[in-house]
Amino acid sequence: MKRITAEWVAKAEKDFSSLKLESSVRRNANFDLICFLAQQCVEKYLKAKLSEEGIPFRKVHDLYELLEQATQVEPQWAKHIELSLFLTQYAVHVRYPGYSAAPQDAEKALVCCKDFRQAARKSLGLSAKRKRKS
């Protein structure tokens, strides 16, 4: 695995860990943050795959654009188009007034993220679950 790919994966995993932590909050969970972290995790896994394959990409948060590029080498990822459209809205909008994620949005974002993360890790030759450091 290329060094840059490993860096993208490490950042994606940090987002995923934070996502799981915030998703476990039972009172006053930050649904905006859950959706944002899900989007960020998927974005970073897409960029990891593109980096590993040597496919240049723009500095964007548009998961659809990144996914479209990734399907050049992972055609089966086309099934994640709906996921990319759903999660992309959480890259920016939830960080500003006037838009807030609902609990059901956060639930869907978590499911989408887990699903794509599993596919991405498999594609990159990583185990489904991250090994814990002792």
DSSP file (Angstrom, degrees, kcal/mol; ACC not computed):
  #  RESIDUE AA STRUCTURE BP1 BP2  ACC     N-H-->O    O-->H-N    N-H-->O    O-->H-N    TCO  KAPPA ALPHA  PHI   PSI    X-CA   Y-CA   Z-CA
    1    1 A M              0   0    0      0, 0.0    51,-0.0     0, 0.0   123,-0.0   0.000 360.0 360.0 360.0 135.7    0.0    0.0    0.0
    2    2 A K     >  -     0   0    0      1,-0.1     4,-2.3     4,-0.0     5,-0.2  -0.318 360.0-119.5 -66.0 151.0    1.3    3.4   -0.9
    3    3 A R  H  > S+     0   0    0      1,-0.2     4,-2.0     2,-0.2     5,-0.1   0.906 114.4  51.5 -58.7 -43.5    2.2    5.8    2.0
    4    4 A I  H  > S+     0   0    0      1,-0.2     4,-2.2     2,-0.2    -1,-0.2   0.874 108.4  52.5 -63.9 -36.5   -0.4    8.4    0.9
    5    5 A T  H  > S+     0   0    0      1,-0.2     4,-2.7     2,-0.2    -1,-0.2   0.936 108.2  50.4 -62.8 -46.1   -3.1    5.7    0.7
    6    6 A A  H  X S+     0   0    0     -4,-2.3     4,-2.5     1,-0.2    -2,-0.2   0.861 108.9  52.4 -61.1 -36.1   -2.3    4.6    4.3
    7    7 A E  H  X S+     0   0    0     -4,-2.0     4,-2.2     2,-0.2    -1,-0.2   0.921 109.7  48.1 -66.4 -42.8   -2.5    8.2    5.4
    8    8 A W  H  X S+     0   0    0     -4,-2.2     4,-2.5     2,-0.2    -2,-0.2   0.926 112.7  49.4 -61.6 -43.6   -6.0    8.6    3.8
    9    9 A V  H  X S+     0   0    0     -4,-2.7     4,-2.7     1,-0.2    -2,-0.2   0.923 109.4  51.5 -61.9 -44.5   -7.1    5.3    5.5
   10   10 A A  H  X S+     0   0    0     -4,-2.5     4,-1.8     1,-0.2    -1,-0.2   0.912 111.8  46.5 -59.9 -42.6   -5.8    6.4    8.9
   11   11 A K  H  X S+     0   0    0     -4,-2.2     4,-2.1     2,-0.2    -1,-0.2   0.902 111.8  51.5 -66.4 -40.4   -7.7    9.7    8.6
   12   12 A A  H  X S+     0   0    0     -4,-2.5     4,-2.4     1,-0.2    -2,-0.2   0.908 109.3  50.8 -61.6 -41.8  -10.9    7.8    7.5
   13   13 A E  H  X S+     0   0    0     -4,-2.7     4,-2.6     2,-0.2    -1,-0.2   0.854 106.7  53.5 -67.4 -34.3  -10.6    5.5   10.5
   14   14 A K  H  X S+     0   0    0     -4,-1.8     4,-2.2     2,-0.2    -1,-0.2   0.919 110.6  47.6 -64.0 -42.3  -10.2    8.4   12.9
   15   15 A D  H  X S+     0   0    0     -4,-2.1     4,-2.6     1,-0.2    -2,-0.2   0.913 111.6  50.9 -62.5 -41.9  -13.4    9.8   11.5
   16   16 A F  H  X S+     0   0    0     -4,-2.4     4,-2.6     2,-0.2    -2,-0.2   0.901 109.2  50.3 -64.4 -40.9  -15.1    6.4   11.8
   17   17 A S  H  X S+     0   0    0     -4,-2.6     4,-2.1     2,-0.2    -1,-0.2   0.918 113.0  46.0 -62.0 -43.5  -14.0    6.1   15.4
   18   18 A S  H  X S+     0   0    0     -4,-2.2     4,-2.7     2,-0.2     5,-0.2   0.878 110.9  54.1 -66.5 -37.3  -15.4    9.5   16.2
   19   19 A L  H  X S+     0   0    0     -4,-2.6     4,-2.3     2,-0.2    -2,-0.2   0.929 109.4  46.9 -61.6 -46.9  -18.6    8.7   14.3
   20   20 A K  H  X S+     0   0    0     -4,-2.6     4,-1.0     2,-0.2    -2,-0.2   0.906 112.3  51.0 -62.5 -41.3  -19.1    5.5   16.3
   21   21 A L  H >< S+     0   0    0     -4,-2.1     3,-0.7     1,-0.2     4,-0.4   0.951 113.4  42.8 -61.8 -50.4  -18.5    7.4   19.5
   22   22 A E  H >< S+     0   0    0     -4,-2.7     3,-1.2     1,-0.2    -1,-0.2   0.851 110.2  58.2 -66.4 -33.0  -21.0   10.2   18.7
   23   23 A S  H 3< S+     0   0    0     -4,-2.3    -1,-0.2     1,-0.2    -2,-0.2   0.728 100.0  58.6 -68.2 -21.1  -23.5    7.6   17.5
   24   24 A S  T << S+     0   0    0     -4,-1.0     2,-0.3    -3,-0.7    -1,-0.2   0.579  78.6 109.8 -84.9  -9.1  -23.5    5.9   20.8
   25   25 A V    <   -     0   0    0     -3,-1.2     4,-0.2    -4,-0.4     3,-0.1  -0.507  47.9-171.1 -68.5 129.8  -24.6    9.1   22.6
   26   26 A R        +     0   0    0     -2,-0.3     2,-0.5     1,-0.2    -1,-0.2   0.717  67.8  47.6 -97.1 -24.7  -28.1    8.6   23.9
   27   27 A R  S    S-     0   0    0      1,-0.2    -1,-0.2     0, 0.0     0, 0.0  -0.977 125.1  -6.7-123.0 128.7  -29.0   12.2   25.0
   28   28 A N  S    S-     0   0    0     -2,-0.5    -1,-0.2     1,-0.2    -2,-0.1   0.855  78.9-176.4  61.1  39.1  -28.3   15.2   23.0
   29   29 A A        -     0   0    0     -4,-0.2     2,-1.2    -3,-0.1    -1,-0.2  -0.365  31.3-119.6 -62.6 146.3  -26.4   13.4   20.2
   30   30 A N     >  -     0   0    0      1,-0.2     4,-2.2    -8,-0.2     5,-0.1  -0.743  32.5-179.6 -91.8  92.3  -25.0   15.8   17.6
   31   31 A F  H  > S+     0   0    0     -2,-1.2     4,-2.2     1,-0.2     5,-0.2   0.828  80.3  57.1 -65.3 -32.8  -26.8   14.5   14.4
   32   32 A D  H  > S+     0   0    0     69,-0.2     4,-2.5     2,-0.2    -1,-0.2   0.937 108.8  46.4 -60.2 -46.3  -25.0   17.1   12.3
   33   33 A L  H  > S+     0   0    0      2,-0.2     4,-3.1     1,-0.2     5,-0.3   0.894 109.2  54.1 -65.6 -40.7  -21.7   15.8   13.4
   34   34 A I  H  X S+     0   0    0     -4,-2.2     4,-2.0     1,-0.2    -1,-0.2   0.939 112.5  43.8 -58.1 -47.7  -22.7   12.2   12.8
   35   35 A C  H  X S+     0   0    0     -4,-2.2     4,-2.2     2,-0.2    -2,-0.2   0.902 114.1  50.4 -66.0 -41.3  -23.7   13.0    9.3
   36   36 A F  H  X S+     0   0    0     -4,-2.5     4,-2.7     1,-0.2    -2,-0.2   0.934 111.3  47.7 -61.9 -47.5  -20.5   15.1    8.7
   37   37 A L  H  X S+     0   0    0     -4,-3.1     4,-2.5     1,-0.2    -1,-0.2   0.862 109.9  53.0 -65.3 -35.6  -18.2   12.4   10.0
   38   38 A A  H  X S+     0   0    0     -4,-2.0     4,-2.1    -5,-0.3    -1,-0.2   0.931 111.5  46.5 -63.0 -44.6  -19.9    9.7    7.9
   39   39 A Q  H  X S+     0   0    0     -4,-2.2     4,-2.7     1,-0.2    -2,-0.2   0.924 112.9  49.8 -62.2 -44.4  -19.4   11.9    4.8
   40   40 A Q  H  X S+     0   0    0     -4,-2.7     4,-2.4     2,-0.2    -2,-0.2   0.892 108.9  51.4 -64.0 -40.6  -15.8   12.5    5.7
   41   41 A C  H  X S+     0   0    0     -4,-2.5     4,-2.0     2,-0.2    -1,-0.2   0.936 113.3  44.4 -61.4 -47.8  -15.0    8.8    6.3
   42   42 A V  H  X S+     0   0    0     -4,-2.1     4,-2.5     1,-0.2    -2,-0.2   0.921 112.2  53.2 -64.2 -43.8  -16.5    7.9    2.9
   43   43 A E  H  X S+     0   0    0     -4,-2.7     4,-2.4     1,-0.2    -1,-0.2   0.922 110.3  47.3 -56.9 -45.3  -14.7   10.8    1.2
   44   44 A K  H  X S+     0   0    0     -4,-2.4     4,-1.9     1,-0.2    -1,-0.2   0.848 110.4  51.4 -70.4 -33.8  -11.3    9.7    2.6
   45   45 A Y  H  X S+     0   0    0     -4,-2.0     4,-2.2     2,-0.2    -1,-0.2   0.884 110.2  50.2 -69.0 -36.5  -11.8    6.1    1.7
   46   46 A L  H  X S+     0   0    0     -4,-2.5     4,-2.5     1,-0.2    -2,-0.2   0.930 112.0  47.1 -63.3 -43.8  -12.6    7.2   -1.9
   47   47 A K  H  X S+     0   0    0     -4,-2.4     4,-2.4     1,-0.2    -2,-0.2   0.831 109.0  55.6 -67.8 -31.3   -9.5    9.3   -2.0
   48   48 A A  H  X S+     0   0    0     -4,-1.9     4,-2.6     2,-0.2    -1,-0.2   0.936 110.1  45.1 -63.2 -46.6   -7.5    6.4   -0.5
   49   49 A K  H  X S+     0   0    0     -4,-2.2     4,-2.0     2,-0.2    -2,-0.2   0.924 114.0  48.4 -64.8 -44.6   -8.6    4.2   -3.4
   50   50 A L  H  X>S+     0   0    0     -4,-2.5     5,-2.8     1,-0.2     4,-0.5   0.910 113.0  48.7 -62.2 -41.7   -8.0    6.8   -6.0
   51   51 A S  H ><5S+     0   0    0     -4,-2.4     3,-1.1     1,-0.2    -2,-0.2   0.923 109.8  51.6 -62.6 -45.0   -4.5    7.5   -4.6
   52   52 A E  H 3<5S+     0   0    0     -4,-2.6    -1,-0.2     1,-0.3    -2,-0.2   0.861 113.1  45.2 -60.9 -35.9   -3.7    3.8   -4.5
   53   53 A E  H 3<5S-     0   0    0     -4,-2.0    -1,-0.3    -5,-0.2    -2,-0.2   0.484 113.5-117.1 -87.6  -3.3   -4.7    3.5   -8.1
   54   54 A G  T <<5 +     0   0    0     -3,-1.1    -3,-0.2    -4,-0.5    -2,-0.1   0.780  63.2 148.5  73.1  26.3   -2.8    6.6   -9.2
   55   55 A I      < -     0   0    0     -5,-2.8    -1,-0.2    -6,-0.2    -2,-0.1  -0.847  43.4-134.6 -95.6 115.1   -6.0    8.3  -10.3
   56   56 A P        -     0   0    0      0, 0.0     2,-0.3     0, 0.0    -5,-0.0  -0.370  26.1-173.4 -68.8 147.9   -5.7   12.1   -9.8
   57   57 A F        -     0   0    0     -2,-0.1     2,-0.1   -10,-0.0     9,-0.0  -0.974  23.8-110.0-140.7 154.3   -8.7   13.9   -8.2
   58   58 A R        -     0   0    0     -2,-0.3     2,-1.7     1,-0.1     8,-0.0  -0.380  41.5 -98.8 -76.6 160.5   -9.7   17.4   -7.5
   59   59 A K  S    S+     0   0    0     -2,-0.1     2,-0.3     2,-0.0    -1,-0.1  -0.646  76.6 134.7 -80.1  87.7   -9.9   18.8   -4.0
   60   60 A V        -     0   0    0     -2,-1.7    -3,-0.0     2,-0.1     0, 0.0  -0.880  59.0-147.2-134.0 163.2  -13.6   18.3   -3.6
   61   61 A H        +     0   0    0     -2,-0.3     2,-1.0    27,-0.0    30,-0.1   0.278  63.7 119.8-108.5   5.7  -16.1   17.0   -1.1
   62   62 A D     >  -     0   0    0      1,-0.2     4,-2.0     2,-0.1     5,-0.2  -0.620  43.9-170.3 -78.0 102.3  -18.5   15.8   -3.8
   63   63 A L  H  > S+     0   0    0     -2,-1.0     4,-3.0    21,-0.4     5,-0.2   0.832  83.8  59.1 -65.3 -32.1  -18.7   12.0   -3.2
   64   64 A Y  H  > S+     0   0    0     20,-0.4     4,-2.6     2,-0.2    -1,-0.2   0.942 107.1  46.4 -61.7 -46.4  -20.6   11.5   -6.5
   65   65 A E  H  > S+     0   0    0      2,-0.2     4,-1.6     1,-0.2    -2,-0.2   0.925 116.1  44.8 -61.4 -45.5  -17.6   13.0   -8.4
   66   66 A L  H  X S+     0   0    0     -4,-2.0     4,-2.3     1,-0.2    -2,-0.2   0.900 113.7  49.9 -66.6 -40.8  -15.1   10.9   -6.5
   67   67 A L  H  X S+     0   0    0     -4,-3.0     4,-2.1     1,-0.2    -2,-0.2   0.892 105.7  56.8 -65.3 -39.6  -17.2    7.7   -6.8
   68   68 A E  H  < S+     0   0    0     -4,-2.6     4,-0.2    -5,-0.2    -1,-0.2   0.905 110.4  44.9 -58.2 -41.6  -17.6    8.2  -10.5
   69   69 A Q  H >< S+     0   0    0     -4,-1.6     3,-1.5     1,-0.2     4,-0.3   0.905 110.9  53.4 -67.7 -41.8  -13.8    8.3  -10.8
   70   70 A A  H >X S+     0   0    0     -4,-2.3     4,-1.9     1,-0.3     3,-1.6   0.794  94.0  69.6 -66.9 -28.1  -13.4    5.3   -8.5
   71   71 A T  T 3< S+     0   0    0     -4,-2.1    -1,-0.3     1,-0.3    -2,-0.2   0.641  81.6  76.5 -68.0 -10.6  -15.8    3.1  -10.5
   72   72 A Q  T <4 S+     0   0    0     -3,-1.5    -1,-0.3    -4,-0.2    -2,-0.2   0.865 115.0  19.3 -61.3 -35.1  -13.1    3.1  -13.3
   73   73 A V  T <4 S+     0   0    0     -3,-1.6    -2,-0.2    -4,-0.3    -1,-0.2   0.567 136.1  40.0-110.7 -15.6  -11.3    0.6  -11.1
   74   74 A E    ><  +     0   0    0     -4,-1.9     3,-2.3     1,-0.1     4,-0.2  -0.616  63.5 170.9-131.5  71.9  -14.2   -0.6   -8.9
   75   75 A P  G >  S+     0   0    0      0, 0.0     3,-1.7     0, 0.0     4,-0.1   0.794  74.4  65.3 -57.3 -29.6  -17.2   -0.9  -11.3
   76   76 A Q  G >  S+     0   0    0      1,-0.3     3,-1.4     2,-0.1    -5,-0.1   0.672  84.0  75.9 -68.1 -14.6  -19.3   -2.6   -8.6
   77   77 A W  G X   +     0   0    0     -3,-2.3     3,-2.4     1,-0.3    -1,-0.3   0.593  68.7  89.0 -71.8  -8.3  -19.1    0.6   -6.5
   78   78 A A  G X  S+     0   0    0     -3,-1.7     3,-1.6     1,-0.3    -1,-0.3   0.778  73.3  71.2 -58.1 -24.4  -21.7    2.1   -8.9
   79   79 A K  G <  S+     0   0    0     -3,-1.4     3,-0.3     1,-0.3    -1,-0.3   0.631  88.3  64.2 -67.0 -11.0  -24.3    0.6   -6.5
   80   80 A H  G <>  +     0   0    0     -3,-2.4     4,-2.3     1,-0.2    -1,-0.3   0.240  67.7 106.6 -95.6  12.5  -23.2    3.3   -4.0
   81   81 A I  H <> S+     0   0    0     -3,-1.6     4,-2.2     1,-0.2     5,-0.2   0.928  80.0  48.9 -57.5 -47.9  -24.4    6.2   -6.2
   82   82 A E  H  > S+     0   0    0     -3,-0.3     4,-2.5     1,-0.2    -1,-0.2   0.911 110.0  52.6 -60.4 -42.0  -27.4    6.9   -3.9
   83   83 A L  H  > S+     0   0    0     -4,-0.2     4,-2.9     1,-0.2     5,-0.3   0.916 108.5  50.7 -56.9 -45.3  -25.1    6.8   -0.9
   84   84 A S  H  X S+     0   0    0     -4,-2.3     4,-1.8     1,-0.2   -20,-0.4   0.894 111.6  46.7 -64.6 -39.6  -22.8    9.4   -2.5
   85   85 A L  H  X S+     0   0    0     -4,-2.2     4,-0.7     2,-0.2    -1,-0.2   0.896 115.0  47.1 -68.5 -39.8  -25.7   11.7   -3.3
   86   86 A F  H >< S+     0   0    0     -4,-2.5     3,-0.6    -5,-0.2     4,-0.2   0.945 116.8  40.9 -66.7 -49.5  -27.2   11.4    0.2
   87   87 A L  H >< S+     0   0    0     -4,-2.9     3,-2.1     1,-0.2     4,-0.2   0.799  99.2  72.5 -74.8 -28.7  -23.9   11.9    2.1
   88   88 A T  H >< S+     0   0    0     -4,-1.8     3,-1.9    -5,-0.3     4,-0.4   0.844  87.5  64.8 -56.1 -34.3  -22.5   14.7    0.0
   89   89 A Q  T <X S+     0   0    0     -4,-0.7     4,-0.7    -3,-0.6     5,-0.4   0.707  96.6  58.4 -63.4 -17.8  -25.0   17.2    1.4
   90   90 A Y  T <4 S+     0   0    0     -3,-2.1    -1,-0.3    -4,-0.2    -2,-0.2   0.420  82.3  83.4 -93.7   2.3  -23.4   16.8    4.8
   91   91 A A  T <4 S-     0   0    0     -3,-1.9    -1,-0.2    -4,-0.2    -2,-0.1   0.861 118.8  -9.3 -69.9 -34.9  -20.0   17.9    3.7
   92   92 A V  T >4 S+     0   0    0     -4,-0.4     3,-2.2    -3,-0.4     4,-0.3   0.675 119.8  71.1-129.9 -48.9  -20.8   21.6    4.1
   93   93 A H  G >< S+     0   0    0     -4,-0.7     3,-1.6     1,-0.3     6,-0.2   0.823  95.8  54.5 -52.5 -42.5  -24.5   22.3    4.7
   94   94 A V  G 3  S+     0   0    0     -5,-0.4    -1,-0.3     1,-0.3     7,-0.1   0.597  97.3  67.0 -72.8  -7.0  -24.7   21.0    8.3
   95   95 A R  G <  S+     0   0    0     -3,-2.2    -1,-0.3     2,-0.1    -2,-0.2   0.486  99.2  58.8 -88.6  -1.4  -21.8   23.2    9.4
   96   96 A Y  S X  S-     0   0    0     -3,-1.6     3,-0.9    -4,-0.3    -4,-0.0  -0.892  94.2 -90.5-127.4 155.3  -23.9   26.4    8.9
   97   97 A P  T 3  S+     0   0    0      0, 0.0    -2,-0.1     0, 0.0     3,-0.1  -0.210 101.8  48.5 -59.4 152.5  -27.1   27.8   10.3
   98   98 A G  T 3  S+     0   0    0     -4,-0.1     2,-0.4     1,-0.0    -4,-0.1   0.304 100.5  67.6 101.4  -8.7  -30.3   27.0    8.4
   99   99 A Y    <   +     0   0    0     -3,-0.9     2,-0.4    -6,-0.2    -3,-0.1  -0.979  52.7 172.8-146.1 130.2  -29.8   23.3    8.0
  100  100 A S        -     0   0    0     -2,-0.4     2,-0.2    -3,-0.1    -5,-0.1  -0.997  29.9-120.9-137.3 142.7  -29.8   20.5   10.7
  101  101 A A        -     0   0    0     -2,-0.4   -69,-0.2    -7,-0.1   -70,-0.2  -0.569  26.3-136.4 -79.9 144.2  -29.7   16.8   10.4
  102  102 A A    >>  -     0   0    0     -2,-0.2     4,-2.0   -71,-0.1     3,-0.5  -0.544  27.8-102.9 -93.4 163.8  -32.5   14.8   11.9
  103  103 A P  H 3> S+     0   0    0      0, 0.0     4,-2.1     0, 0.0     5,-0.1   0.880 123.6  52.3 -54.8 -39.5  -32.1   11.6   13.9
  104  104 A Q  H 3> S+     0   0    0      1,-0.2     4,-2.2     2,-0.2     5,-0.2   0.819 106.1  54.5 -69.2 -29.2  -33.2    9.4   10.9
  105  105 A D  H <> S+     0   0    0     -3,-0.5     4,-2.7     2,-0.2    -1,-0.2   0.923 108.5  48.9 -65.0 -44.0  -30.6   11.2    8.8
  106  106 A A  H  X S+     0   0    0     -4,-2.0     4,-2.2     2,-0.2    -2,-0.2   0.896 110.6  50.5 -63.8 -41.0  -27.9   10.3   11.3
  107  107 A E  H  X S+     0   0    0     -4,-2.1     4,-2.1     2,-0.2    -1,-0.2   0.933 113.3  45.2 -62.0 -46.0  -29.0    6.7   11.3
  108  108 A K  H  X S+     0   0    0     -4,-2.2     4,-2.8     1,-0.2     5,-0.2   0.896 111.2  53.4 -65.6 -40.2  -29.0    6.4    7.5
  109  109 A A  H  X S+     0   0    0     -4,-2.7     4,-2.6     1,-0.2    -1,-0.2   0.907 108.8  49.6 -61.4 -42.2  -25.6    8.2    7.4
  110  110 A L  H  X S+     0   0    0     -4,-2.2     4,-2.7     2,-0.2    -1,-0.2   0.928 112.4  46.8 -62.8 -46.0  -24.1    5.6    9.8
  111  111 A V  H  X S+     0   0    0     -4,-2.1     4,-2.4     2,-0.2    -2,-0.2   0.929 113.4  48.9 -62.4 -46.0  -25.5    2.7    7.8
  112  112 A C  H  X S+     0   0    0     -4,-2.8     4,-2.5     1,-0.2     5,-0.2   0.920 112.7  48.2 -59.3 -44.8  -24.2    4.2    4.5
  113  113 A C  H  X S+     0   0    0     -4,-2.6     4,-3.0    -5,-0.2     5,-0.2   0.935 111.3  48.8 -63.7 -47.7  -20.8    4.8    6.0
  114  114 A K  H  X S+     0   0    0     -4,-2.7     4,-2.0     1,-0.2    -1,-0.2   0.911 112.6  49.6 -58.9 -42.9  -20.5    1.3    7.5
  115  115 A D  H  X S+     0   0    0     -4,-2.4     4,-1.7    -5,-0.2    -2,-0.2   0.939 115.8  40.6 -63.1 -49.2  -21.5   -0.3    4.2
  116  116 A F  H  X S+     0   0    0     -4,-2.5     4,-2.9     1,-0.2     5,-0.2   0.904 111.6  56.6 -69.7 -39.4  -19.1    1.7    2.1
  117  117 A R  H  X S+     0   0    0     -4,-3.0     4,-2.8    -5,-0.2     5,-0.2   0.914 106.5  50.8 -56.4 -44.0  -16.3    1.4    4.6
  118  118 A Q  H  X S+     0   0    0     -4,-2.0     4,-2.0    -5,-0.2    -1,-0.2   0.926 112.4  45.9 -61.1 -45.4  -16.5   -2.3    4.4
  119  119 A A  H  X S+     0   0    0     -4,-1.7     4,-2.3     2,-0.2    -2,-0.2   0.900 114.4  48.5 -64.0 -41.5  -16.4   -2.3    0.6
  120  120 A A  H  X S+     0   0    0     -4,-2.9     4,-2.0     2,-0.2    -2,-0.2   0.919 110.6  49.3 -67.3 -44.2  -13.5    0.1    0.6
  121  121 A R  H  <>S+     0   0    0     -4,-2.8     5,-3.4    -5,-0.2     4,-0.2   0.904 111.8  49.4 -63.4 -40.2  -11.4   -1.8    3.1
  122  122 A K  H ><5S+     0   0    0     -4,-2.0     3,-1.5    -5,-0.2    -1,-0.2   0.931 110.4  50.6 -62.4 -45.4  -12.0   -5.0    1.2
  123  123 A S  H 3<5S+     0   0    0     -4,-2.3    -1,-0.2     1,-0.3    -2,-0.2   0.835 110.6  49.3 -61.5 -34.3  -10.9   -3.3   -2.0
  124  124 A L  T 3<5S-     0   0    0     -4,-2.0    -1,-0.3    -5,-0.1    -2,-0.2   0.391 119.6-109.4 -87.5   3.0   -7.7   -2.0   -0.4
  125  125 A G  T < 5S+     0   0    0     -3,-1.5     2,-0.3     1,-0.3    -3,-0.2   0.767  74.6 134.8  76.1  25.9   -6.9   -5.5    1.0
  126  126 A L      < -     0   0    0     -5,-3.4    -1,-0.3    -6,-0.2    -2,-0.1  -0.740  61.2-100.7-105.1 154.4   -7.6   -4.5    4.6
  127  127 A S        -     0   0    0     -2,-0.3    -1,-0.1     2,-0.2     4,-0.1  -0.308  32.5-113.6 -67.9 158.8   -9.6   -6.5    7.1
  128  128 A A  S    S+     0   0    0     -7,-0.1     2,-0.4     2,-0.1    -1,-0.1   0.858 104.1  47.3 -62.1 -35.7  -13.2   -5.5    7.7
  129  129 A K  S    S-     0   0    0     -8,-0.0     2,-0.3   -11,-0.0    -2,-0.2  -0.877  91.6-117.8-110.4 141.6  -12.4   -4.5   11.2
  130  130 A R        -     0   0    0     -2,-0.4     2,-0.3    -4,-0.1    -2,-0.1  -0.560  30.5-119.3 -75.3 136.2   -9.5   -2.4   12.2
  131  131 A K        -     0   0    0     -2,-0.3     2,-0.3     1,-0.1    -1,-0.1  -0.573  27.4-125.0 -75.4 137.7   -7.0   -4.0   14.5
  132  132 A R        -     0   0    0     -2,-0.3     2,-0.3     1,-0.0    -1,-0.1  -0.614  18.5-123.4 -84.0 141.3   -6.5   -2.3   17.8
  133  133 A K              0   0    0     -2,-0.3    -1,-0.0     1,-0.1     0, 0.0  -0.638 360.0 360.0 -81.7 141.2   -3.1   -1.3   18.9
  134  134 A S              0   0    0     -2,-0.3    -1,-0.1     0, 0.0    -2,-0.0   0.467 360.0 360.0 -79.8 360.0   -1.9   -2.7   22.2
